[in-house]
Amino acid sequence: MSVIRSVVLGCGAYLPDNVVSNDDLAKRVDTSDAWIFERTGIRRRHLARDGEVTSDLALKAGEAALKAAGVGIDEIDLIVCATTTPDETFPATATRVQARLGMTRGAAFDVQAVCSGFIYGLSVADNFIRAGQSRTVLLIGAETMSRLMDWNDRTTCVLFGDGAGAVVLRAETGAGSLADRGVQNTQLYSDGRLHDLLYVDGGPSSTRTTGYLRMQGKEVFRHAVTNISAAIQASADAAGVSVSDIDWFVPHQANQRILDGTARKLGIPAAKVISTVADHGNTSAASVPLALAAAVGDGRIKRGDLVLLEAMGGGFTWGSALVRW
């Protein structure tokens, strides 16, 4: 039986040119390169400059993805932007990208699931394509997390950076088997009871301010390894494969310790895990597509590979997606 699959045609990425090293941060807060790297695996992060907003980053990543895919903006009928740091409270950042790209048909909207945003966005785009409501989708994860940082809190400000990543998805007909190119399945979860472990202490209807990111790091780590491992296993089970059958794992780039802990829990060889956290830190919804673009760009991920994407973020939200490249 034939089915509609969402096939990834191309990837794009953008990181601001303002690079801030661990040594640079040590001049602002009580920390050091050794302290940060030992606990997180991060060496540097890219921060948006004054006047540079999330839609600027999203636009550049989107343009790169369109170029890589060989797709014109006139072929895109939906833009989904995963972000927790929109340019404005409204309208959606995706509509600003839509206007700047010159897209005059279809729809554009944002998805907010914090660090899981790109996985949630992929599920939304995939369902639009499967339902026949869209044929070609531009999916972007873009963040300016630096705007949510308390730069006096060394436990959080050293972790995050700004950036954007994007993919172009197109409907193609498959045979309904694991051999089909495209998204095989997506698995989404949330648990609002865990709010206090990772949140921002502000918002339009509560404080009328943006607020600052607050986190209980040890508890987040514990839940991250458990929840992400379960989501990976769920994707594998839904596809009828073992975790060992998966060629590449592209995780949310939150902390190298979380990446290592999840790999150990599932018996995944480190060589199969794409890690870019050292170069850009935690870029929230942008981190999965940034890592994906890096691995596709350097030739590690090749056509036919089975690729597992996963993330967990505040809310808590978490999820996974299995894709045949």
N, C-alpha and C positions, 0 to 999 in steps of 0.2 A: 504494500500500500504506500503510495507516495505521500510525502508530508512537506510542509514548508519549513525550511530552516533559515536561521539568521546567520549569514556567513560574514565573517570579518574580512573586509576588502583592504583595509589599510589602517595604520596607526600613526599618531602624531604626538609630540610632546613639546612642552615649553617650560623653561626655568628662567626666572629673572636673572639679569646679569649681576645683581648685587649679592655677592657671595660673602657669607659671614662664617668664619671658622670658629672652632671651639676656643682658640686663643683670643679671638676678638671678643667673644662672650665673657671670657675671664676678666676682661677689663671693666665689665659692667656689673657682674654678680660674682659671688664667692664660689668659684668653680675652677676647673682646669681641663685641659684637653684629655689628660689621663682619666680624670674622674668621669667625664662624660662618655668617652669611648668605652671604658670598661663596663659601664652600666647600660649602654644603649647601642653601641656600635656606630654611632654617628660621628663624623669628622667635620662636617660643614652643612650649612643649609643656605638656601637662596631666599632672599626677602624682597618683596615688592618695594619699589622706591615710592616716595611721596608722590601722590597723583596717579600711581599705577594701580588699577582696580582689577577685581576678579574677571570681569568681562574682557579686559585687555589680554590676560593670560589665556583665557578660554578661546578667544578669537585666534591667537597664534597657534595653539594646539589644534584647533579645528581646521585651520587652513593647512597645516602640515598633514593632517589625516586625509583631507580631501585630495591633496597632491599625491600622497602615497597610494591612495586608492584609485587615482585616475578618474575621479568623479567630479563633475561640475556642480555648483551650488543649485543649478536649475533642476538637478535630479533628486535633491534632498526634499523629502516631504514631512520630516519631523526632526526637531532638535530637542534633545533631552540633556539638560545640564545638571549634574549632581554637584551641589555646593551647600555648605553651611555658612558661607561668608559672602552673601549676595552684595552686589554694588549698593542696592537700596532695599528697604523693607519690601517695597514693590515698585515697579513690576519685576517679573522674573528676569534673572540675568540672561537666561536663554533667549529672551526676546531682544535684548540688546545685541547679542551675538547675531541673531537672525537678521536684524536691520543692517549691521555692519558687513555681513557677508553678502547682502543684497538678495536674500531669500524672500520672495513675495507670495509664496503659497504655503499651504500646509499649516503646521502648528509648532509652537516652541513653548516649553515649560521647564521648571526646575523640579528636582527631586531632592528631598532633605532627609538623609539618614546618616549624617556625619561621615565617619570613616568608611562606613559600608555603602556610601552613596553610589559609587560606581557599580557595585554588584546589584543594588536595587534598581539603578537606572538601566542596567543591562537586562534585567528581568522585565522591566516595563517595555523597553524597546523590542525585546524578543516577543513579548505577548502582542504588541501592536502589529508586528510583522506576521506572526502566526495567524492572527485574526483577519489578516488581509486589509487592515486599516492603513498600513504604511508599507512601502516597498523599500525605500532607502532612508536610513536613519543616521544622523550624526549624533553620537553620544559623547559627552564631554564630562570629565571630572576636573573641577577647577577650584582652587582655594587661595585665599590670602589669610592664612591662619595667624600670621604675625599680628594682625589687627585685634586678635582676641587674647593676646598674651599679657600677663602681668610680668613685666620685665624685672621685677624684684623677686620673683619666685623662681629660684634656680631649679626646682624639681619639675617645672613645666616648660619654662621658656627655652630651655636647651633642646627640647624634643622636636619642636615643630618648625616647618618651613612653608614656603609658598611655591605653587607650581600648577601646571595643568597638563592633562593627557586626554587623548581622544581616539575614538575608533569610528569607522564608517561601517555600517551593517547593511546588508542587502538580502532580500528574499531570494532564495534559490530552492528548487525542488530537490528533495532527497528521497531515498528509498525507505526511510524510517528505521534505519539501522545505525549502529555505532560507527559504521564506516562513512556516514554522511559528513561532509564538511559543515561547520556551523555549531551553534549552541545546542548541546544535547539536553541539558537541564539546568535549572537554577533552583536554589534552595534558600529561602529567606526566613529569618527569625527575629524576634524582639522580646524583651522583657523589661517593661517599664518600672518594675519594682527596684531595679538597680540604678535608677536615676542618679542617686547621690554619689556614686562612684566616679562619674565622669559627666560633667555638665558645664554650662556657662551661666554665671550668676547674674544674668540680665536679659532683657528682652522688651519689645515694644509694649506689651500689655502688663508687664510686672513692674519693671523699674524705669521704663522709657529710656534705657541706655543699652549699649551693646553688651557690656559686662565682660568678665574675664573667665578664661577656662580654669576649672578646678578639677582636680583628679586625686583619687586615692590609688597611687601607683601599684602597690603590692596586690591589692584586690583586683585591679584591672588585669594585671598579669595573670593571676590565677584563673579568672573567668575566661580570658582570651585563649589560653592554651586549651582549656576544656571545650569551650564553645566552637572554636575554629576547627579543632580536631573532629568534633561531632559533625560539623557541616561538611567537611571534606569527605568523611565516611558516607554521609547521606547522599552526596552527589555520585560517589562511586557506586553505592548500592543501587541508586535509581537507574544507573546506566548498565548495571550487571557486570561491573568490572571490579577488580581488586585495586587498592590504592597503589600497589606496586606496578600495575599496568599503565599508570599515568606517566607521561613523559616529562612534563614540567609542571612545577607549582609556582604560581605567581601570587604571593601573599601581599596583604596590606603591609606597607613598610612602616611599622610603628616603632619597633625596637628589635634589634638583632636577637636579643634573648628570647623574645616571643617566637620569632622564626625558628630558632634552634630548638626551643622547648616543644613546639608543635611537631617538628620533624622527628624528634626523638620519640615522642608519644606514638606516632604512627609508623615508625621505622622507615622514614623517607631519607634516602641518602642526601647529604648536604649539597652534592653536586647537581641535584635536580631542582633545587630551590633558588629562584631568582631573587637576588638581594641587591637593592640600590640604596638602602637606607643610609649608608655612610656618606653618600654624596648630597642628599637633600633632606634627610630627616623625615619626620612624619608630616606628609602633605595632605592628610585626611583623604577626601574623595579622589584626589589626584594621584595618590600613590600607586594604586594598582595599574592604571593605564601608563604611568611613567615607567614602571618596571617592565610592563608588557612591551612598550615601545623600544626600550633598551634591548631586551632579549630578542625581539624580532629584528631590530636594526643590526645587531652584531651577528646574526645568523644562527643563534642557538635554537630558537623556535623556528621550525621549518614546516612547510606544508605537509599535512598528514599527521602531525604530532597531536597527541591528546594533552590538552592544557587545562589545569585546574586553577581558577581564580578564587580568592577568598579574602574576607575582611571582617573586622569587628569594630564597632564604634559606640559612642555615647548613646544612651537611650534605655538599655543597651540594644543595639541592633547588630546582627551578624548574618553572614550568608556565604554562599559559594556558587560557582558556575563552572560547568564542564563544557569545554569547547574543542571540537575537532578543527585544527587549523587548516 
